Amino acid sequence: MKVQIDSGRCQGHGRCYDLAPGLFGDDDEGFGTVLGDGTVPPDEAEDARRAAANCPERAIDLVEGD
């Protein structure tokens, strides 16, 4: 699984990096960013799903598969 953030939808609420700090960070203006290439380690998959479910703007996309 990989995570992506749609920068056009992100409003900088920060829930992604609060809920999954191993997967998301923030830029200089507080908008969410994906750490690394977005690959989600198996032990962080639930954090990725939780972050996506809690994004008020639905700006986080989960891409299943290789």
QUIZIFEN-V71824 format. One record per backbone hydrogen bond with DSSP energy under -0.5 kcal/mol. NH is the residue of the N-H (numbers start at 1). CO is the residue of the C=O. E is the energy in kcal/mol with one decimal. If there is no record, write none. Layout:
nh=NH co=CO e=E
nh=NH co=CO e=E
//
This chain:
nh=2 co=63 e=-2.1
nh=3 co=38 e=-2.0
nh=4 co=61 e=-2.0
nh=6 co=59 e=-3.1
nh=7 co=5 e=-1.0
nh=9 co=6 e=-1.6
nh=10 co=6 e=-1.9
nh=18 co=14 e=-1.5
nh=19 co=15 e=-2.7
nh=20 co=16 e=-2.5
nh=23 co=20 e=-2.0
nh=24 co=20 e=-2.1
nh=25 co=33 e=-2.5
nh=27 co=31 e=-2.4
nh=30 co=27 e=-1.7
nh=33 co=25 e=-2.5
nh=35 co=23 e=-2.8
nh=38 co=35 e=-1.4
nh=40 co=1 e=-2.9
nh=41 co=39 e=-0.6
nh=44 co=41 e=-2.4
nh=45 co=42 e=-1.1
nh=48 co=44 e=-2.1
nh=49 co=45 e=-2.2
nh=50 co=46 e=-2.5
nh=51 co=47 e=-2.6
nh=52 co=48 e=-2.3
nh=53 co=49 e=-2.4
nh=54 co=50 e=-1.6
nh=55 co=51 e=-0.6
nh=55 co=52 e=-0.8
nh=56 co=54 e=-0.6
nh=58 co=55 e=-1.3
nh=61 co=4 e=-2.7
nh=61 co=59 e=-0.5
nh=63 co=2 e=-3.0
nh=63 co=61 e=-0.5
nh=64 co=62 e=-0.6
//
